[in-house]
């Protein structure tokens, strides 16, 4: 681990800095180490970096903590991913509130195709557990990688079924690796790491805290292509994850349930308000996500007439011609423009009959 990593971890541990300001500091300096070597006057010229954050940086109290974290990660063979690293999840890195640091122990690449979040109530019914087990079993051979939160109920049913069928799955934690919650699920860690991985934005020693759980849900929603809610009451963590997914322009699915059951209210409401697509079976979900035809080849860019396109339209067309079907957030990240601006350009291209919108906010050149 490099000295730059020490400063990257230290940056994430500055009290009250927030991920947005942390990114802002990085964008205004030549390196993360340069942030800690800057003068007070230089730091306070950076927008939104006031005296409180400046003093926290100058005192450098976080460096000692960062050193201890680095040593612990080396000892436990934990990977530390900075948001600019290639190994950091691409789906997550361009989201405005993504963590700048992730701690990861696992056996799979976090940038593979087809990541699906499956979440639900901790008080799962027999119907919810059966549906969860069935959907995971139906996914065998699909190369889908499941992501959940290792909680009671639906989450642990996802992980257990994945491990039973040797399907890759990731558990995202609301604390450090040394404080698994619930504690009785610690017994699954070895199998999780061997057959997928565990991920957290918190260092190993950090205990779970109630405020960390909603933040954990943004990672689950942000690092996946879609979120499936199996069971949820009218309020709960699963619906928070669905809200994040909708805000991140990711597809949301919900399993319909009995009208008189409390843990079907959340899913039924998502469907009723057009915030989720009704889930019927895994095959239909794959078709909706265009996973069935993921290898479809598009026409070469040489055969396309782009003479009337704007500069922004040409840039997007070239990207789609090179990469094939591409998600909205990935397009925005690669061309370094706001999602809202890209969405307007994509709509114009669609009206011109040059591209086709696919389920899950994915776009490709029209045949």
Secondary structure, DSSP 8 states (H G I E B T S, - for coil): --HHHHHHHHHHTSTT-HHHHHHHHHHTSSSHHHHHHS-HHHHTTSTT--HHHHHHHHHTTHHHHHHHHHHHHHHHT-EEEETTSTTS-HHHHTSTT--SEEEEEESS-TT-S-EEEEE--SS--HHHHHHHHHHHHHTTTS--EEEE---TTHHHHHHHHHHHTT--EEEE-SS-TTS-SSGGGGGGHHHHHHTEEEEESS-TT----HHHHHHHHHHHHHTSSEEEE----SSSHHHHHHHHHHHTT-EEEEE---TT-GGGHHHHHHHHTTSSEEE--HHHHHHHTT-TTTT-----GGG---TT--HHHHHHHHHHHHH-SEEHHHHHHHHT--HHHHHHHHHHHHHTTSEEEETTTEEEE--
